[in-house]
């Protein structure tokens, strides 16, 4: 009897040492039944396709919003330029001869925006570069569909630049008769128009020289014959040394941007 009681107490003591205070096994094993867990699932092809489509949609919306803001900003900049575009003078009436032989006066250009420059066909200086860049502007205006904007080249050497000579010069540049006029006339009238009307420099050459000194700027004229801007069509480096002009160099980018922006502004401005 004593032996059975001792064996029972000894077994209970072993059980107590094998369990913790809370009755759980000391070796860390779980005495309860194991719980069921669902098998691990990974996203399939459809999930990733949906994610890509969603990202593309969100990115497209963001790009459209950016484009809208960017265009609005550019329109705002152009409006600001026009609001600040000064009236620098008013041209007097004039009557010159176009390369076709017809008379052209200020009244004939009324209602159109135009860009003028002064060159001569025998020029050994900046004139060829200016004319090539005016041809570039002609192409830009045509590309934009600006049929109400014309280029006007006026000679400072009318004694040699006859209508026939200007016709040959214009043909070599690919000038469109409807988009680019070439004007000549009487020397005294041309000098007065350049200096007093357009307010640009023109000087006769010294004795023994045939190279006339003149401004290299383009002049922007609005629909009612007012000067609205001057544009340095050559860079400072090119003005100093024409040898720096590259064979494929065109209108300086900043000048091109400003000139086109001002033209767009004047087209919106109308005849006010």
Secondary structure as GFF3:
##gff-version 3
##sequence-region A 1 272
A	DSSP	alpha_helix	2	18	.	.	.	ID=ss1
A	DSSP	alpha_helix	45	84	.	.	.	ID=ss2
A	DSSP	beta_strand	89	90	.	.	.	ID=ss3
A	DSSP	beta_strand	95	98	.	.	.	ID=ss4
A	DSSP	beta_strand	103	105	.	.	.	ID=ss5
A	DSSP	alpha_helix	106	109	.	.	.	ID=ss6
A	DSSP	beta_strand	113	119	.	.	.	ID=ss7
A	DSSP	alpha_helix	127	144	.	.	.	ID=ss8
A	DSSP	beta_strand	149	155	.	.	.	ID=ss9
A	DSSP	alpha_helix	163	173	.	.	.	ID=ss10
A	DSSP	beta_strand	180	184	.	.	.	ID=ss11
A	DSSP	alpha_helix	187	192	.	.	.	ID=ss12
A	DSSP	pi_helix	193	197	.	.	.	ID=ss13
A	DSSP	beta_strand	202	203	.	.	.	ID=ss14
A	DSSP	beta_strand	213	214	.	.	.	ID=ss15
A	DSSP	beta_strand	217	221	.	.	.	ID=ss16
A	DSSP	beta_strand	226	232	.	.	.	ID=ss17
A	DSSP	alpha_helix	236	240	.	.	.	ID=ss18
A	DSSP	three_ten_helix	242	244	.	.	.	ID=ss19
A	DSSP	alpha_helix	253	269	.	.	.	ID=ss20
###
